[in-house]
Amino acid sequence: MIRRRVMLAAGVLAPAAARAQGRRKPPGFYEGGRTKERAVRFTSRGVTLAGTLLLPLISELQYVPGVVLVAGSGPTDRDGNNALVLERIDLLKDIAELLARHGIASLRYDKRGIGQSTLRPRNSLAAEEAFFAWDNFVADVEAAHTELLRHNEIKPYATALLGHSEGGLLALAAAKALGKKVHALALAATPGRKLDEIVRAQVERNAPALREAVDRTIATILANGRVPTSLPRELDLLFPPYAGPFLQKLLSFDPAAVLAEIPTACLVLQGGADRQVVPMGDVQPLIDALRTRGVPGEAVVFPQVSHNLKLIAEPSDPGFAGPLAPTVAEALVRWLTLALGA
C-alpha cells in the first residue's frame, strides 16, 4: 500500500522536478534507504542547541514519522560519543541511520555544554548549577521535539522520543510534559528504579570501600541540593560540584511511577550484559509499569548485548565499539514502524 502511494506520488511530481532540474530522477532514486542530512540549531531556556536532522529521501515525496534521540549521561554528543571514553560509540548516529533507512526521520543534538551547543558558563558555581538544572535538560528534549515538528517533512501525528540510559529518564519526563504531542516512547538501557538505589548498588558491587562516603553524599544532595566538599577523588566524576541541583532531582526521579502515568505506547530495550543498568533488578519496575497501563507496551531483553546496545565478544568486553546489535536493530525498527506507521 505504501509503495503504491509512493509510486503514484513520484509519477505526479517527477515531471515538475525534471523541468526544474533539467532531467528526471533516475528510477529507484527514492528507494534503497537513501537519506539526506540537515544541520539544525534551536533555542531552549536561553541556550542554543546544535543538532542533526536525518531524513529518509522519500520525505521529498511524502510525510515521514520523526523521532527525537536523547543522549545518556556525561559529556555525550549528538552521535552518542562520550569525551571520557576513548573508543567511538556512535550509538545515536547508528540508530539515526538505521531509522532513516527504514523511512523514519530523527533529530539528535549536542547536549547543553557539549559540542556545538552553548558551552557551560565558567564565571561562578551558581551559574553552572543553574545552567545544568534538571528542568533545563527536560526542556531541551521538549524544544528538540518542537524543532522536529518545525520541518514540514515530518508527520505531526507520528513522533516519538527515544532515550538512552539517563536520556530515557529525560525522555520520560518530557513525554509526561508533552502529553498527546508524542505518540511513542522508546527507552533503551533505561533504569526503572530510582537512581540513588542504583548508584548505591553499583558502589556496593564495584567499590565497597566507598559505600559510606557515597551514602553521605547522596543524603546531602537529596536534603539540600548541594554536593559536599572534600569528596574522595574517586567520586569527583560521579558527583561534580556544580551538579547538586541536577542530581537532587535525578536521584529521586521514579521512572516506573512516571511511566505508569503516561498514556503513550512504550518500548523498553535492555541488554542482558548491561553492567550499569542490571537486568532484571533495575529494569523490572519498568516492565511492571507497562502491565498497569491500557496502552501498547513491549519489553525485550537481548542476550550478550551491552549498555550501549552492542554485542559483546566476552564477559570483559565493555561493549562500546561496533555496530548496533542486529537483534536490537530489528526489534526497534519493527516496533517503531508499527507504532508510527512508517
C-alpha positions in Angstrom: 0.0 0.0 0.0 2.7 2.4 1.0 4.9 1.5 -2.0 1.9 2.1 -4.3 1.3 5.5 -2.8 4.9 6.4 -3.3 4.9 5.4 -6.9 1.8 7.4 -7.6 3.3 10.5 -5.9 6.5 10.0 -7.8 4.6 9.9 -11.1 2.9 13.2 -10.3 5.9 15.1 -9.0 8.7 13.8 -11.2 7.8 15.8 -14.4 7.9 19.1 -12.4 11.2 18.1 -10.7 12.6 17.2 -14.1 11.7 20.6 -15.6 13.2 22.4 -12.5 16.5 20.4 -12.7 16.7 19.8 -16.4 16.4 16.0 -16.0 14.3 13.3 -14.5 15.2 11.5 -11.3 16.6 8.0 -12.1 14.3 5.0 -11.3 14.6 4.0 -7.7 16.2 7.3 -6.7 13.9 7.5 -3.6 14.3 3.8 -2.7 17.1 1.7 -1.3 17.5 3.5 2.0 18.8 6.8 0.6 19.0 9.7 3.1 19.6 13.4 3.4 21.0 15.3 6.4 20.2 18.8 7.6 22.1 20.8 10.3 19.7 22.4 12.8 20.0 25.0 15.6 17.3 25.8 18.1 16.9 27.5 21.4 15.9 26.2 24.8 15.8 28.3 28.0 18.4 30.8 26.9 20.8 28.4 25.2 21.3 27.3 21.6 21.4 23.6 20.9 23.0 22.3 17.7 21.9 19.1 16.1 21.4 16.9 13.0 18.1 16.1 11.3 18.5 12.9 9.3 15.7 12.3 6.8 14.9 9.4 4.5 15.0 10.7 1.0 11.4 9.6 0.5 10.5 12.6 2.6 10.7 14.6 -0.6 7.6 12.9 -1.7 5.6 12.1 1.4 5.5 12.9 5.1 7.5 10.7 7.4 7.5 9.9 11.1 10.1 11.5 13.3 12.0 10.6 16.4 14.0 12.7 18.9 17.1 10.9 20.1 18.2 11.8 23.7 21.7 11.1 24.8 22.8 9.5 28.0 24.7 10.9 30.9 28.0 12.8 31.0 29.7 14.8 28.1 27.8 12.9 25.4 27.4 14.4 22.0 24.7 14.1 19.3 26.3 10.9 17.9 26.3 9.2 21.3 30.1 9.6 21.9 31.4 10.5 25.4 34.6 12.5 25.8 35.5 10.3 28.8 35.5 7.1 26.6 38.4 6.7 24.1 36.5 4.4 21.8 33.9 5.8 19.4 30.5 4.5 20.4 28.3 6.3 17.7 25.1 4.7 19.3 22.8 7.6 18.4 24.3 8.1 14.9 23.8 4.4 14.2 20.2 4.5 15.4 19.6 7.6 13.3 21.0 5.9 10.2 19.0 2.7 10.9 15.7 4.6 11.2 16.3 6.7 8.1 17.0 3.6 6.0 13.5 2.4 7.1 11.6 5.6 6.4 11.8 7.3 9.8 13.5 10.7 10.4 15.3 11.6 13.5 16.7 14.6 15.3 19.7 14.2 17.5 21.5 17.1 19.3 24.6 18.0 21.3 23.6 18.4 24.9 23.9 21.8 26.5 27.5 22.4 27.4 28.7 19.8 24.7 29.9 20.0 21.1 28.5 22.9 19.1 25.7 23.7 21.6 26.1 26.6 24.1 29.1 25.8 26.3 28.9 25.8 30.1 29.4 29.1 32.0 32.6 29.4 33.9 32.1 32.5 35.9 30.5 31.1 39.1 29.3 27.9 40.7 25.8 29.3 40.9 25.8 29.9 37.1 26.9 26.4 36.5 24.2 25.0 38.8 21.5 27.0 37.0 22.8 26.0 33.6 22.8 22.3 34.3 19.5 22.2 36.2 17.4 19.0 35.6 14.4 21.0 34.4 16.6 22.6 31.7 17.6 19.2 30.3 13.9 18.2 30.2 13.0 21.4 28.5 15.8 20.7 25.9 14.1 17.5 24.9 10.8 19.3 24.6 12.5 22.0 22.5 14.0 19.3 20.2 10.6 17.9 19.7 9.3 21.3 18.7 12.2 21.7 16.3 11.4 18.3 14.8 7.9 19.4 14.1 9.0 22.7 12.5 10.3 20.7 9.5 7.5 20.1 7.1 8.6 16.7 6.1 7.6 15.3 9.5 4.1 13.8 10.2 2.9 15.8 13.2 0.8 12.9 14.3 3.7 10.3 14.3 6.5 11.4 16.5 8.4 9.6 19.2 11.1 10.2 21.9 14.0 7.6 22.2 16.2 8.0 25.2 19.3 6.0 26.0 20.3 5.4 29.7 19.8 8.7 31.6 18.4 10.1 28.3 15.5 7.7 28.8 14.7 9.4 32.2 14.7 12.7 30.4 12.5 11.3 27.7 10.1 10.1 30.3 9.9 13.5 32.0 9.5 15.2 28.6 6.8 12.8 27.4 4.8 13.5 30.6 5.0 17.2 29.9 4.3 16.9 26.1 1.3 14.6 26.6 -0.5 13.7 23.4 2.0 15.6 21.2 4.2 12.5 21.5 2.9 9.3 20.0 5.5 6.7 21.1 8.3 6.3 23.6 11.4 4.1 23.4 13.6 3.5 26.5 17.0 2.0 25.8 19.1 0.7 28.7 17.0 3.0 31.0 16.8 2.3 34.7 13.4 1.5 36.2 14.5 2.2 39.8 15.4 5.5 41.4 18.9 6.3 40.6 20.0 6.7 44.2 19.3 3.0 44.7 21.2 2.1 41.5 24.2 4.1 42.4 24.4 2.6 45.9 24.2 -0.9 44.4 26.9 -0.1 41.8 29.2 1.1 44.5 28.5 -1.9 46.7 29.4 -4.2 43.7 32.4 -2.4 42.4 33.9 -0.2 45.2 32.5 -1.2 48.6 35.2 0.8 50.4 33.4 4.0 49.1 30.0 2.9 50.3 29.8 5.2 53.4 31.1 8.2 51.5 28.6 7.7 48.8 25.7 7.3 51.3 26.7 10.5 53.0 27.0 12.4 49.7 23.6 11.2 48.3 21.9 12.1 51.6 23.4 15.6 51.5 22.4 16.1 47.9 18.8 14.9 48.4 18.5 17.1 51.5 19.8 20.4 50.2 20.8 20.1 46.5 24.5 20.6 47.2 27.5 18.4 46.5 29.6 18.2 49.7 33.2 19.5 49.5 36.2 17.3 50.2 34.9 14.2 48.5 37.2 11.3 47.9 38.9 11.8 44.5 37.2 8.6 43.1 33.8 10.3 43.4 34.7 13.6 41.6 33.2 12.3 38.3 30.1 10.8 39.9 29.3 14.0 41.9 30.7 17.1 40.1 30.5 20.2 42.3 28.0 22.1 40.0 25.6 19.1 39.7 23.9 19.3 43.1 20.5 20.7 41.9 20.5 18.4 38.9 21.4 15.3 41.0 18.8 16.2 43.6 16.0 15.7 41.0 17.7 12.9 39.1 18.5 10.7 42.1 14.9 11.0 43.3 13.2 10.6 39.9 11.0 7.5 39.9 10.9 6.3 36.3 8.4 3.4 36.8 5.9 5.7 38.5 6.2 8.3 35.7 5.8 5.6 33.0 2.7 4.3 34.7 1.1 7.7 34.4 2.0 8.3 30.7 -0.7 7.2 28.1 1.9 6.7 25.4 2.9 3.4 23.6 6.3 2.4 25.0 9.1 0.0 24.1 11.8 -1.0 26.6 15.1 -2.3 25.2 17.6 -3.8 27.6 21.0 -5.5 27.1 21.4 -8.7 29.0 25.1 -8.0 29.6 24.5 -4.4 30.7 26.8 -3.6 33.7 25.3 -0.2 34.5 21.5 -0.9 34.3 21.4 -4.5 35.5 18.7 -6.9 34.3 16.4 -7.7 35.8 16.5 -5.9 39.1 17.0 -2.4 37.6 14.6 -3.0 34.7 11.8 -5.0 36.2 9.9 -1.9 37.6 9.5 -0.6 34.0 8.1 -3.9 32.9 5.7 -3.9 35.8 4.6 -0.4 34.9 3.9 -1.4 31.3 1.5 -4.0 32.6 -0.6 -1.4 34.5 -1.4 0.7 31.5 -4.1 0.4 28.9 -1.8 1.3 26.0 0.6 -0.8 23.9 3.9 -1.7 25.6 6.7 -4.1 25.0 9.9 -5.0 26.7 12.8 -7.0 25.2 16.0 -8.2 26.9 18.8 -9.1 24.5 21.4 -11.7 25.5 25.1 -10.7 25.1 24.2 -7.1 24.5 25.9 -4.2 26.4 24.7 -1.0 27.9 25.4 0.7 24.6 23.3 -2.0 22.7 26.4 -3.6 21.1 27.2 -7.3 21.0 29.9 -8.3 23.4 32.6 -10.8 22.5 33.4 -11.9 26.0 32.5 -11.0 29.6 35.3 -8.4 29.9 34.2 -6.6 26.7 32.7 -3.2 27.7 30.6 -3.2 24.5 31.5 0.3 23.3 32.6 -0.3 19.7 31.0 -1.9 16.8 27.5 -1.7 15.1 24.2 -1.8 16.8 23.4 -5.4 17.8 21.3 -6.9 14.9 18.6 -8.2 17.2 18.2 -4.7 18.8 18.1 -3.0 15.4 15.4 -5.5 14.2 13.2 -5.1 17.3 13.5 -1.3 17.2 12.6 -0.9 13.5 9.7 -3.4 13.8 8.2 -1.7 16.8 8.6 1.9 15.6 7.3 1.0 12.2 4.1 -0.3 13.7 3.8 2.4 16.4 4.3 5.4 14.0 3.0 3.9 10.7 6.3 4.2 8.8 
